[in-house]
Amino acid sequence: MPHDLSHALQALQQFQLTPWKAIGLLGSVMFTSRWFVQLYYTRKLKRVVMPLSFWWLSVLGSALLLAYFTIGKNDSVGIISNFFPAFVSVYNLWVHLRHHKNNVTGDEIA
């Protein structure tokens, strides 16, 4: 067996799923799955769209990843790389909800 393969198999055998790793993995799955949601709606509607579920998955995935990198791992690179997407996702949700509220109430957007 080649050395790299045996090293990889040994690392897999030593893998332990801690609660913080589970949070990080769930965040990663949620953050990645948003692209599949976006692809699905783009194909379905035959135009590029960013559905609301894309932004919710972004916010929830980013929040879990930020928690993992802040508390579970204390990794500044992970914190920095997930903070901006979280900020943009929250902003886009806020704009959407504000726009939706204004459409329902008939209020003009300031």
N, C-alpha and C positions, 0 to 999 in steps of 0.2 A: 504494500500500500504506500503510495507517495506520501512524503512527510507532510505536505500541506493538507491533504485530505485527512490524515490521522490526527493532525492538530485541530482541524475543524470538528471532527467527530468527538474528540476529547473535550473541546469547549462546549459542545452541545450536551454532553453528559453532565457537565458541571453547572449547567444553566439552572437557576432557581428563580421561580416566579414569585417575587415579593409583591405585597400589595401596591407599592409605588410603581413597580414595573408594570403591573396590570393596569394601573391608571395611565401610565405613559403609553402603553400599547393600545389601550382603548382610544386615547386621544389621537394617536397616530392613525388608527383605522378610521376614526370619524373624519379627521382632517383630510385624509386621502380619498375617502368615499365621496366627498363633495364633488370631485371631478367626474365620477361615474354618474352622479345625479345630473350634473350639468350636461354631460354627453347625452344622457337619455333624453332630457327635455329638448336639447338642440336637435337631435335626430327626430323626435316625435313632432316637433313644431316646424321643422325644416328651416330654422333660422337660429342664430346664436342667441341664447337666453341665459340669464343667471337667475334661476328660480329662488324663491325665498328659502327653500330648504338648503340650498347651497350656503347661504349666509348663516343659517342656524347651525349647520354642521361645522362651519368655520369657527364660529364663536365657541361652541361646546368643545370642539377638538382643541382649539387654541387654549381654552381655559384649563383643560385637563393636562395638556402638555406644559403649560406654564406652571401648574401646580407640581407636576413631576420634576421639571427642571429647577424649580425654586426650592421646594421642600424635600423632595425625594432624592435629588441628585446634587443640588447646589452647583449647577453648571451654567456659567454666565453666557456661554455661546448659545446654549439652548434657550435661555431666557430671552436674549436679544433677538434670536431668529424667530421667536414665536410672539413677541410683544407687538411688533408692527402689524402682522396679519390679524391679530386679535383686535387691535385698535381699528383697522380698516373695516373689519367685519361688523363690529359693534356700530360703527358710524353708518354703514350701509343699512343695517337693520333699523337704526334710528330714523334715517331718511325715509325708508320704506314705510315704517309705521306712522310717521308724521304725515306722509303723503296720503296714506290710506285713511287716516283719521280725517284729514281735510276733505278728501273725496266723500266720505260718509256724512260729515257735518255741513259740507258746502262752504267751509271757511276758505279764504284765500291763503295761499302760502306766502308768508312774509319774506 
